[in-house]
């Protein structure tokens, strides 16, 4: 993705964030979007799942299958300081090879990586958000293309975990999505 396209995308995303009712700072959401877009521009296909606004009280929905992937558990990095800390950027880009989610608190501190989010019941959430008959959950949630567990967990997370903004990148297509309140607020396919 070239810089011009990236700037256009950021402009669109910023408009959506300014209209959002999620109580996270717009500058924080934008910085994370820029970081992810930068990774998309630098790396070949990879998958990513990030929850911004994570709260410890949701710990019952998490599991760590491989403790070596939780590289931020002892050393948190704030996403606003990554540009100033080259090693921070390296650590974040390292996580693109991990399974599971990256959890970032409401202040922008990356607190966990490689986290499995479980027990969300995407089918139940989809039925609450958009009841009716659909081919599959991808269609019911409003995706333009068929998606798999990462995206279904992400959009469901944005509904279950109130006041979060959730980001995904598809490892198959490099599509980029942002979710809030169980809805797709931005999609770049």
SULQUI-V855100 format. One record per residue. N is the residue number from 1. RES is the residue in one letter. SS is DSSP state (hx for helix, st for strand, lp for the rest). PHI is phi in whole degrees, 0 to 359 (none if undefined). PSI is psi in radians with two decimals (* if undefined). Layout:
n:N res:RES ss:SS phi:PHI psi:PSI
n:N res:RES ss:SS phi:PHI psi:PSI
This chain:
n:1 res:X ss:lp phi:none psi:2.23
n:2 res:X ss:lp phi:279 psi:2.93
n:3 res:X ss:hx phi:296 psi:-0.64
n:4 res:X ss:hx phi:297 psi:-0.81
n:5 res:X ss:hx phi:297 psi:-0.73
n:6 res:X ss:hx phi:299 psi:-0.73
n:7 res:X ss:hx phi:295 psi:-0.69
n:8 res:X ss:hx phi:298 psi:-0.75
n:9 res:X ss:hx phi:296 psi:-0.80
n:10 res:X ss:hx phi:300 psi:-0.71
n:11 res:X ss:hx phi:300 psi:-0.79
n:12 res:X ss:hx phi:297 psi:-0.78
n:13 res:X ss:hx phi:297 psi:-0.75
n:14 res:X ss:hx phi:300 psi:-0.72
n:15 res:X ss:hx phi:302 psi:-0.80
n:16 res:X ss:hx phi:297 psi:-0.73
n:17 res:X ss:hx phi:295 psi:-0.63
n:18 res:X ss:hx phi:293 psi:-0.44
n:19 res:X ss:lp phi:270 psi:-0.10
n:20 res:X ss:lp phi:288 psi:2.59
n:21 res:X ss:lp phi:259 psi:0.15
n:22 res:X ss:lp phi:284 psi:2.29
n:23 res:X ss:lp phi:273 psi:1.02
n:24 res:X ss:lp phi:236 psi:2.52
n:25 res:X ss:lp phi:299 psi:2.35
n:26 res:X ss:hx phi:301 psi:-0.72
n:27 res:X ss:hx phi:300 psi:-0.59
n:28 res:X ss:hx phi:289 psi:-0.78
n:29 res:X ss:hx phi:296 psi:-0.70
n:30 res:X ss:hx phi:294 psi:-0.72
n:31 res:X ss:hx phi:298 psi:-0.71
n:32 res:X ss:hx phi:293 psi:-0.73
n:33 res:X ss:hx phi:300 psi:-0.76
n:34 res:X ss:hx phi:297 psi:-0.73
n:35 res:X ss:hx phi:299 psi:-0.79
n:36 res:X ss:hx phi:293 psi:-0.76
n:37 res:X ss:hx phi:298 psi:-0.64
n:38 res:X ss:hx phi:298 psi:-0.76
n:39 res:X ss:hx phi:297 psi:-0.72
n:40 res:X ss:hx phi:300 psi:-0.70
n:41 res:X ss:hx phi:290 psi:-0.48
n:42 res:X ss:hx phi:264 psi:-0.47
n:43 res:X ss:lp phi:248 psi:2.66
n:44 res:X ss:lp phi:286 psi:-3.07
n:45 res:X ss:lp phi:311 psi:2.31
n:46 res:X ss:lp phi:206 psi:2.81
n:47 res:X ss:lp phi:252 psi:2.56
n:48 res:X ss:st phi:210 psi:2.51
n:49 res:X ss:st phi:216 psi:1.99
n:50 res:X ss:st phi:232 psi:2.30
n:51 res:X ss:st phi:248 psi:2.05
n:52 res:X ss:st phi:260 psi:2.24
n:53 res:X ss:st phi:105 psi:0.29
n:54 res:X ss:st phi:300 psi:2.46
n:55 res:X ss:lp phi:237 psi:2.48
n:56 res:X ss:hx phi:302 psi:-0.51
n:57 res:X ss:hx phi:299 psi:-0.26
n:58 res:X ss:hx phi:268 psi:0.18
n:59 res:X ss:hx phi:304 psi:-0.48
n:60 res:X ss:hx phi:294 psi:-0.25
n:61 res:X ss:hx phi:267 psi:0.12
n:62 res:X ss:st phi:242 psi:2.73
n:63 res:X ss:st phi:210 psi:2.62
n:64 res:X ss:st phi:243 psi:1.97
n:65 res:X ss:lp phi:276 psi:-0.41
n:66 res:X ss:lp phi:219 psi:1.78
n:67 res:X ss:hx phi:300 psi:-0.40
n:68 res:X ss:hx phi:291 psi:-0.30
n:69 res:X ss:hx phi:274 psi:-0.21
n:70 res:X ss:lp phi:270 psi:1.22
n:71 res:X ss:lp phi:282 psi:-0.15
n:72 res:X ss:lp phi:255 psi:-0.01
n:73 res:X ss:lp phi:300 psi:-0.63
n:74 res:X ss:lp phi:257 psi:-0.31
n:75 res:X ss:lp phi:223 psi:1.59
n:76 res:X ss:lp phi:288 psi:2.54
n:77 res:X ss:st phi:236 psi:2.36
n:78 res:X ss:st phi:271 psi:2.29
n:79 res:X ss:hx phi:295 psi:-0.39
n:80 res:X ss:hx phi:285 psi:-0.26
n:81 res:X ss:hx phi:252 psi:0.06
n:82 res:X ss:hx phi:298 psi:-0.69
n:83 res:X ss:hx phi:299 psi:-0.54
n:84 res:X ss:hx phi:275 psi:-0.21
n:85 res:X ss:lp phi:235 psi:1.63
n:86 res:X ss:hx phi:306 psi:-0.62
n:87 res:X ss:hx phi:294 psi:-0.53
n:88 res:X ss:hx phi:297 psi:-0.77
n:89 res:X ss:hx phi:299 psi:-0.73
n:90 res:X ss:hx phi:299 psi:-0.77
n:91 res:X ss:hx phi:298 psi:-0.72
n:92 res:X ss:hx phi:294 psi:-0.78
n:93 res:X ss:hx phi:293 psi:-0.46
n:94 res:X ss:hx phi:299 psi:-0.57
n:95 res:X ss:hx phi:289 psi:-0.22
n:96 res:X ss:hx phi:294 psi:-0.29
n:97 res:X ss:hx phi:266 psi:0.02
n:98 res:X ss:lp phi:270 psi:2.66
n:99 res:X ss:lp phi:277 psi:2.78
n:100 res:X ss:lp phi:88 psi:-3.07
n:101 res:X ss:st phi:261 psi:2.75
n:102 res:X ss:st phi:257 psi:2.25
n:103 res:X ss:st phi:251 psi:2.22
n:104 res:X ss:st phi:234 psi:2.28
n:105 res:X ss:st phi:283 psi:3.12
n:106 res:X ss:lp phi:290 psi:-0.17
n:107 res:X ss:lp phi:263 psi:-0.04
n:108 res:X ss:lp phi:95 psi:0.16
n:109 res:X ss:st phi:276 psi:2.15
n:110 res:X ss:st phi:284 psi:2.04
n:111 res:X ss:st phi:251 psi:-0.39
n:112 res:X ss:st phi:209 psi:2.71
n:113 res:X ss:st phi:217 psi:2.78
n:114 res:X ss:st phi:70 psi:0.52
n:115 res:X ss:st phi:266 psi:2.29
n:116 res:X ss:st phi:272 psi:2.21
n:117 res:X ss:st phi:261 psi:2.16
n:118 res:X ss:lp phi:225 psi:2.88
n:119 res:X ss:lp phi:74 psi:0.50
n:120 res:X ss:lp phi:266 psi:-0.38
n:121 res:X ss:lp phi:58 psi:1.16
n:122 res:X ss:hx phi:305 psi:-0.65
n:123 res:X ss:hx phi:296 psi:-0.73
n:124 res:X ss:hx phi:295 psi:-0.77
n:125 res:X ss:hx phi:295 psi:-0.77
n:126 res:X ss:hx phi:301 psi:-0.69
n:127 res:X ss:hx phi:293 psi:-0.60
n:128 res:X ss:hx phi:291 psi:-0.74
n:129 res:X ss:hx phi:285 psi:-0.75
n:130 res:X ss:lp phi:216 psi:1.34
n:131 res:X ss:lp phi:294 psi:2.64
n:132 res:X ss:lp phi:140 psi:-3.00
n:133 res:X ss:lp phi:261 psi:2.19
n:134 res:X ss:lp phi:221 psi:2.77
n:135 res:X ss:lp phi:298 psi:-0.75
n:136 res:X ss:lp phi:199 psi:3.12
n:137 res:X ss:hx phi:293 psi:-0.55
n:138 res:X ss:hx phi:303 psi:-0.86
n:139 res:X ss:hx phi:294 psi:-0.73
n:140 res:X ss:hx phi:296 psi:-0.64
n:141 res:X ss:hx phi:281 psi:-0.21
n:142 res:X ss:lp phi:98 psi:0.29
n:143 res:X ss:lp phi:288 psi:2.52
n:144 res:X ss:lp phi:283 psi:-0.39
n:145 res:X ss:lp phi:226 psi:2.83
n:146 res:X ss:lp phi:293 psi:2.32
n:147 res:X ss:lp phi:238 psi:2.97
n:148 res:X ss:lp phi:239 psi:-2.82
n:149 res:X ss:hx phi:302 psi:-0.66
n:150 res:X ss:hx phi:301 psi:-0.85
n:151 res:X ss:hx phi:289 psi:-0.64
n:152 res:X ss:hx phi:293 psi:-0.70
n:153 res:X ss:hx phi:294 psi:-0.66
n:154 res:X ss:hx phi:293 psi:-0.86
n:155 res:X ss:hx phi:294 psi:-0.63
n:156 res:X ss:hx phi:293 psi:-0.71
n:157 res:X ss:hx phi:302 psi:-0.71
n:158 res:X ss:hx phi:294 psi:-0.37
n:159 res:X ss:hx phi:273 psi:-0.81
n:160 res:X ss:hx phi:290 psi:-0.81
n:161 res:X ss:lp phi:269 psi:1.68
n:162 res:X ss:lp phi:298 psi:2.55
n:163 res:X ss:lp phi:61 psi:0.73
n:164 res:X ss:lp phi:240 psi:2.73
n:165 res:X ss:st phi:239 psi:2.25
n:166 res:X ss:st phi:240 psi:2.39
n:167 res:X ss:st phi:239 psi:2.48
n:168 res:X ss:st phi:222 psi:2.68
n:169 res:X ss:st phi:231 psi:2.31
n:170 res:X ss:lp phi:276 psi:2.26
n:171 res:X ss:lp phi:287 psi:-0.37
n:172 res:X ss:lp phi:280 psi:-0.74
n:173 res:X ss:lp phi:241 psi:-0.14
n:174 res:X ss:lp phi:65 psi:0.29
n:175 res:X ss:lp phi:292 psi:2.60
n:176 res:X ss:st phi:239 psi:2.21
n:177 res:X ss:st phi:231 psi:2.61
n:178 res:X ss:st phi:233 psi:2.36
n:179 res:X ss:st phi:234 psi:2.51
n:180 res:X ss:st phi:215 psi:2.44
n:181 res:X ss:lp phi:54 psi:0.61
n:182 res:X ss:lp phi:75 psi:0.29
n:183 res:X ss:st phi:232 psi:2.65
n:184 res:X ss:st phi:279 psi:2.04
n:185 res:X ss:st phi:260 psi:-0.29
n:186 res:X ss:st phi:207 psi:2.44
n:187 res:X ss:st phi:217 psi:2.20
n:188 res:X ss:st phi:237 psi:1.87
n:189 res:X ss:lp phi:250 psi:*
